[in-house]
Amino acid sequence: MTAIIAWLTGSTVGRYVASGLLIAAVVAVAVWRIFAAGKNAEAAKQIQQSLENLRTRVKTDDEISRLSPDQRRERLRGWVSDGKQ
């Protein structure tokens, strides 16, 4: 292990190799951070959409619960087909 480190620091080629590896590591970390940020943004967007769907569902359920049985039945007729076309 020390021989490798000595070669990397002691020779011109070794310094170029070490510099190249360092640059590759920096680029890899930058790409990984960008990927992670995009993944987190997408997860946040999905959570936001789920919450919006839940708000809509609660609002709809509340509206339906305030209706009389006859009004519910009439509203349901608009969603159910009787098979005649």
N, C-alpha and C positions, 0 to 999 in steps of 0.2 A: 504494500500500500504506500509506504513512504517512497519507494522507488518511482511509483507513478507520479506522486506529487512532486518529487524532485525533478523528474523529466518535464512535467508540465510547467514548472516555474523556472527551470534551468536552461531550457533550450528555446530557440526562436519558434520552431514548429510547435513545441509544447504550449507556448504562450498563445499562439494562434488557435490551437485546438481548444485551449481553456477559454479564450475569448469567444470562440464560436459556440461552445457549450453554454456559456453564460448568456449570450444573446438568445440562443434557442430556448433556454429556460425562461428568460424574461418574456419572450413572445408567447410561450406556452401558458405562462401564468396570466398574461393579459387576455388571451383567447378564452381561457377557462373562466376568468372573471366576467367577461362579456357574456359568455354562454350562461353563467349562473344568474346574472342580472336579468337576462331575457326570460329565463325559466321562472324566476321569482315574479317578474312582471305579468307573465301569462297566468300564473297561479293566482295572483291578486285580481286579475281581470275575471277569472272564473269564479272566485269567491264573491266578487261584487255582483256578477250576474246571478249567482245563486241567491244572494240576499234580495235582489230585485224581484226574482221569481217568487220568493217567499212572501215579500210585501204584497205582491199582486194577488197571491193565493189567499192571504189573510183578508185583504180588502174584499175579494170576491166572496169568500166564505161569510164575511160579516154582512155583505149585501144580501146574500141568499138567506141567511138566518133571520133577517128582518122582514122577509116576505111572508105573506100568508100562504097556507098550503095551496090555495087555488092559483095564486100568482106564481108560485114555484112550479106547479104543474104546467102552467101556460108557458113559462120560460123554458122548461125542459122540452116542450113540444118542438121548439125551434132547433134543438140539438139532436133529436131522435127522429130517424126516418122510419116510416111505416112499411117500407119495402115496395111501395108503389112508385113506378117511374114512368 
